[in-house]
């Protein structure tokens, strides 16, 4: 299914789901995933979890520290799980569009095993604007956190099934 033309989207959708912003959030998550081992790539299935977690303010505020395993947090927060699969489905096109834009701009790259930061260099990374609100800064920070937090040693299907999402 194709995303509606940009002009056909509501102002709210244009703001919240801006493909540039979403691509940079995915870049932050893929950079977070690589911390400690730059040979790793964020599995594509897991890349589709980033925006539903980060763009939902209620979920974003409830995220723990890295000391809490993602699987433990998901189990402890059934109130988010009930709606998470629907949110993921709603954001598939947004995530896909962000990945496509990110790859076209060399902000992201797709390798055989997943999503990686592209070769384009930002200083700072992610780029900051004077107009960035605290919420935007929080989204970037939480995207990096989610990348670091996604299990590296579990099978992809474990966390997806816990969240009610099918790859």
C-alpha positions in Angstrom: 0.0 0.0 0.0 1.4 3.4 -1.0 1.4 6.3 1.4 -0.9 9.2 0.4 0.7 12.1 -1.5 2.3 14.6 0.8 -0.2 17.3 0.1 -3.1 14.9 0.9 -1.8 14.3 4.4 -3.1 16.2 7.4 -0.8 18.8 8.9 -0.5 16.6 12.0 0.7 13.7 9.9 3.1 15.9 8.0 4.6 17.1 11.3 4.7 13.8 13.3 5.6 11.5 10.5 8.0 13.7 8.5 10.1 11.2 6.5 13.3 13.2 7.2 12.7 13.2 11.0 11.7 9.5 10.9 14.8 8.5 8.8 17.1 10.3 11.3 15.3 8.5 14.2 16.0 5.2 12.4 19.7 6.3 11.9 20.0 7.1 15.6 18.5 3.6 16.5 20.9 1.8 14.1 23.8 3.7 15.6 22.7 2.7 19.0 22.4 -0.9 18.0 26.0 -0.8 16.7 27.4 0.6 20.0 30.1 -1.8 21.1 30.2 -3.7 17.8 30.0 -1.7 14.5 29.8 -4.9 12.5 26.2 -5.4 13.7 23.2 -4.2 11.7 19.8 -3.5 13.2 17.6 -6.3 11.9 15.0 -4.9 9.5 12.1 -6.5 11.4 13.3 -4.6 14.5 13.6 -1.4 12.6 9.9 -1.4 12.3 9.5 -1.3 16.1 11.5 1.9 16.5 8.9 4.5 15.3 5.9 3.0 17.1 7.9 3.1 20.4 9.6 6.5 20.0 6.8 8.5 18.4 4.3 7.5 21.1 4.9 10.0 23.9 3.3 7.8 26.5 5.4 4.8 25.6 8.5 6.9 25.2 8.1 8.4 28.7 7.7 4.9 30.2 11.0 3.5 28.8 13.3 2.1 31.4 17.1 2.3 31.6 19.4 -0.2 29.9 19.5 -2.2 33.1 16.0 -3.5 32.3 15.9 -6.1 29.6 13.4 -5.3 26.8 11.7 -8.7 27.3 11.2 -7.9 31.0 9.8 -4.5 30.3 7.4 -5.8 27.7 6.1 -8.4 30.1 5.7 -5.7 32.8 3.7 -3.3 30.6 0.7 -5.2 29.1 -1.1 -1.8 28.7 1.2 -0.9 25.8 1.2 -4.4 24.3 -2.6 -4.3 23.7 -2.3 -1.5 21.1 1.3 -2.0 20.0 0.5 -4.3 17.0 -2.0 -1.9 15.6 0.4 1.0 16.0 3.1 -1.0 14.2 0.7 -1.8 11.3 -0.2 1.9 11.1 3.4 2.9 10.9 4.7 0.3 8.4 4.4 2.7 5.4 5.9 5.6 7.4 8.9 3.4 8.4 9.3 2.1 4.9 9.2 5.6 3.5 11.8 6.8 6.1 14.1 3.9 5.2 13.8 4.6 1.5 14.5 8.3 2.0 17.4 7.6 4.4 19.0 5.2 1.9 18.5 7.6 -1.0 20.3 10.3 1.1 23.0 7.9 2.3 21.8 8.5 5.9 21.0 4.7 6.1 22.0 1.6 4.3 20.6 -1.8 4.0 23.0 -4.7 4.1 22.2 -8.4 4.0 21.7 -8.5 7.7 19.8 -5.3 8.4 19.8 -1.5 8.7 23.0 0.4 9.2 23.9 4.1 9.4 24.8 5.3 5.9 28.1 6.9 4.9 26.8 10.5 5.2 28.5 12.3 8.1 26.5 14.7 10.3 28.1 17.0 12.9 26.5 16.5 15.3 24.8 13.2 14.6 21.8 13.5 14.6 21.8 17.0 13.3 20.3 19.6 15.6 18.3 22.7 14.7 17.8 25.8 16.8 14.1 25.1 16.5 14.3 21.6 18.0 12.0 21.2 20.9 12.7 19.2 24.0 10.3 16.5 22.6 12.4 16.3 19.4 15.6 15.9 21.3 13.9 13.3 23.5 12.8 11.4 20.4 16.4 11.3 19.1 17.7 10.2 22.5 15.1 7.5 22.9 15.7 6.2 19.4 19.3 5.7 20.2 18.3 4.0 23.5 15.9 1.7 21.7 18.7 0.7 19.3 20.9 -0.1 22.3 18.1 -1.8 24.1 16.9 -4.2 21.4 18.1 -7.7 22.3 21.2 -8.7 20.3 21.3 -12.3 21.4 17.6 -13.3 21.2 15.9 -14.6 18.1 14.1 -11.8 16.3 10.8 -13.6 16.6 10.9 -13.6 20.4 10.5 -9.8 20.9 8.2 -9.5 17.9 5.8 -12.2 19.2 5.9 -10.7 22.7 4.7 -7.4 21.2 2.0 -9.2 19.1 3.8 -8.3 15.8 4.4 -10.7 12.9 7.4 -10.1 10.7 
